[in-house]
């Protein structure tokens, strides 16, 4: 075998041994806030919403593994690697296959979200006494923790559902009286964004409702690296 053929064979083998990675959806927004919302919602849907964005067949495939392996008490680093590889493989297969997308709904109505965004108290003094997230706020905005809390409690209305550029899910606006649980994978509500001075880190909160007794809310510290926003830290504030 020639050296060129040997090198080609080695490259093929090394590629086959590599674990698949999540494909990155293009983000064409030029507005910094919309860039952030688009990247973070993509990460939430694909990484934090219990695979709700996957079609039913793929969800069943993963759930079968959970039942057979995880519940048998053999979960560990090897199994975690399996989960990551399978999740990446399924995300790759679904990428831009809009015929199989699950539908999520974006709620931008503040009155509906009074206690379903992050369920944080109105007063920072109350937050200090009862929430671990207080340290996150004080370290991020030491001179204006109350103003930061106020923004985390306000639902964003700047970005509409149709402005999101998603490659593995469909996002639609939530309408009054809509029976979303019969056709969708849940409701997403996002807070306003608090940027740092350099606009390379930010805080926001969100809520996800996947049923009457299903969902959770978190405060996120997010960071911009290589031109894209990613979740650096997540502090859960409610779960149902």
Residue, then its C-alpha position, 0 to 999 in steps of 0.5 A: x500500500x502506498x504512503x498516500x493510501x495509508x494516510x487516507x486510511x488512517x484519516x478515515x479511521x480517526x474520523x470514525x473513532x471521533x465522537x460526533x459533536x453538535x452542529x452549530x446553527x448559523x446566527x445572522x443577527x447583527x443586533x447584540x441582544x438578538x444574537x444572544x437570545x438566538x444562541x441561548x435559546x438554541x442551547x436551551x432547546x438542544x441541551x437543557x430541555x430533556x430532549x423534548x425537541x427530538x421527534x418521538x422515535x428518537x426520544x423513545x430510543x434514548x428513554x429505552x437506554x435510560x430504563x435499561x442502563x441508568x435505572x440499573x445503576x450502571x451510569x458513569x463516565x462511560x455511559x455519559x459519553x454514550x449519552x453525549x455521542x447519541x445526543x449529538x448524532x440525533x441532533x445532526x440527523x435532525x439538523x434542518x429537517x423541518x418536517x420533523x421539528x417539534x414546536x415550542x412557543x415563545x411567550x412575550x406577555x408579561x402579565x401571563x408570566x408573573x410567576x412563570x419566568x424565574x419566580x424571583x422576588x421583587x426585592x433584592x433584600x428578600x433574594x439575599x435571604x432566600x436564594x443562592x442566585x444572590x451571589x451571582x447577581x452581586x458578583x456580576x453587578x455589585x453596584x446595582x443588584x436591585x436594577x439587575x434583579x428588576x430586569x431579570x423579572x421583566x419578560x423580553x418583548x424585543x425579539x419575536x418568535x419569527x425572528x429566531x433562526x433555529x435549525x432543530x426546532x420550530x418557535x411560534x408565538x403563544x396566542x391567548x387561549x391556545x391549547x399549546x400542550x396538544x401540539x407543542x413541546x412547551x412554552x419558553x419565556x425570556x427575561x431582559x438581558x443585563x450585559x457587562x461593560x465589555x458586552x462579552x458576558x450577560x445575565x438573563x433568566x427564563x422559564x420553560x413550561x412543558x405541562x401543568x406540572x412540568x417545567x423549570x426556571x433558571x438564571x443564566x450567566x452567559x459568555x461570548x466566545x469565538x463570536x457565539x454565546x454559550x451558557x457558562x452557569x445556570x442557577x435553577x430557581x423553580x421546578x415543577 
